[in-house]
Amino acid sequence: MRIAVLADIHGNVLALDAVLDDLERRGGADLTVNLGDCVSGPLWPRETMERLEALGLPTVRGNHDRRVAEDPADENMWPSDRYAQERLTPAQRQALFALPLTLEIAPGIVAFHARPDHDEKYLADAIVDGQLVRAPLAAIRRRLKSLDPGCRIALCGHSHRGELVRIPGGPIIFNPGSVGCPAYDDDTPPAHVSEQGTPHARYGIVELDAAYRPDRFEAIAVDYDHEAAAKQAEQAGRPEWARALRTGFMKD
């Protein structure tokens, strides 16, 4: 079985289309799963949502999906969430909110956005000197306590950092990186940045044997017209997004 793993599209329909085209060139997949944060960002939320609706992928709810769906449009709303909320229909926002927090997509393979019991807390990451780095093994173990002991592969996103960690006596954690947002800053204390380091659209492929045991993990970076995405962010008044889309970094 071959599973394609998408995460953190963030309204970047150009990056999404590039990933889907690349996947087709590689022979496709038996199943493609979307790990959430579908539309939030100053790009193409409506177009992205329509593309995803047409695809009908198994999808879990990200923290920004929830916020776009239910947060009040006031001064406390994050600009990227407001931008998306204003451009989605009520039915589309309801569809985002109705997405499940976790999803077993195959025997022993569980998908979620951030942690199995929380859509906004990091699983395999820690904040050190304002940067995301891999968290200590003991911390990751604690964060997986709510996961079914039978889980062999945990697919997650949220941090926008590609990661592959095998927990001794536990599952393999696979984060493919972000399809559409290669860097971000978060001023929620402790403030930090996440930087993929290039503008490529990222996704992953997991290959399983007949007993659904992992044979191969592949992290893929795809070039696309990131300059067009950066110009769209600039037109929306978000120069920090434009820089991230062009470079994969938030700062020099």
Helices and strands as residue ranges (DSSP letters): E 2-6, H 13-25, E 31-34, H 45-55, H 63-70, H 79-87, H 90-97, E 102-106, E 109-112, E 125-128, E 131-134, H 137-143, E 153-155, E 163-166, E 172-175, E 183-186, E 192-195, E 201-208, E 214-222, H 226-235, H 239-247
